Amino acid sequence: MATIVANEQLAAGIFRMTVAGDHRGEMGQFYMVRCDDGYRADSYPLLSRPISIHEWGKEGIVFLYRVHGRGTELLSRQMAGQHVLLEGPFGTGFPRLDVAQSSSQRIALVGGGMGVAPLLPVAQHYRHADVYLGYSGTVFAVDSFKKAVVHSEQVQVMNDARRSVLELLDTGRYDCIMACGPAGMLRALAEQCGYINTMPEHIHNEWMSKESMSHHSSATASAWMTTEIEQTSSEQAGVCSSRMNAPSMNTSSINIEHKMSTLQRPALYVSIERRMACGLGACLTCTVRTRHGNRRTCKEGPVFRAEEVCWDELAHL
């Protein structure tokens, strides 16, 4: 049981709750939160709500949440001095690069809607990162991000229901991108970064294996790509080609060439939002399918590397 220090409304349906105490966690992790009603027999809703860590303040831990159902509606009514039940921290958060590594990396943070909430601790850690925030009518927490980074100009905002925050982002400028937001936005970002491809699965799997072998030189990778493209072109079009730009190359092999040219694509980490009941990995309600099998958002996630995610399935969540 923890005491609420403040529970302020930032915008319509958006609240910022500060809870006293030394509550630990990593950027991207979350707590299971519920009102303290003594767990009476008639308690409703009985289950806690997963809310990501938004900040560690001087007075305690801070949660940013949207009223979206009975549980969060009850939380929004709580006042300073009242109590909430916290369990956590849970989940696997965003990577924490060492100082030398992070200082040489060009990093971008991309948040859409309530997906901005878990990115503030990331911005406070990677203060040189560029921040892209997308909204569709209600803007919140922007000032906190501007204070977190070195220069306020690093924060760019898109507030238009008909446009995407990704229009502001040139993925080719960055070595690493960390994002949270609606599934559609994350999928579009993965496609923009070159993680969604049209090549045959056996070619894709071998490519991923080659990419993960850091000891391969660029010359070796180039030779391998040329060979695979020529073989694939021959298999699919029935045409033998001795060069990558041969006139006989069909559209399918051009797509493969394009996707294989993205070996220098930025590392992409995405925080996936799913409904969950326990937060402990026992109920399996938050399971998502990955290339390594089913994974639990509350344990192996919510942060996943883009190459792990089965994007076609995620788009339908």
Disulfide bonds with the S-S distance in Angstrom:
none
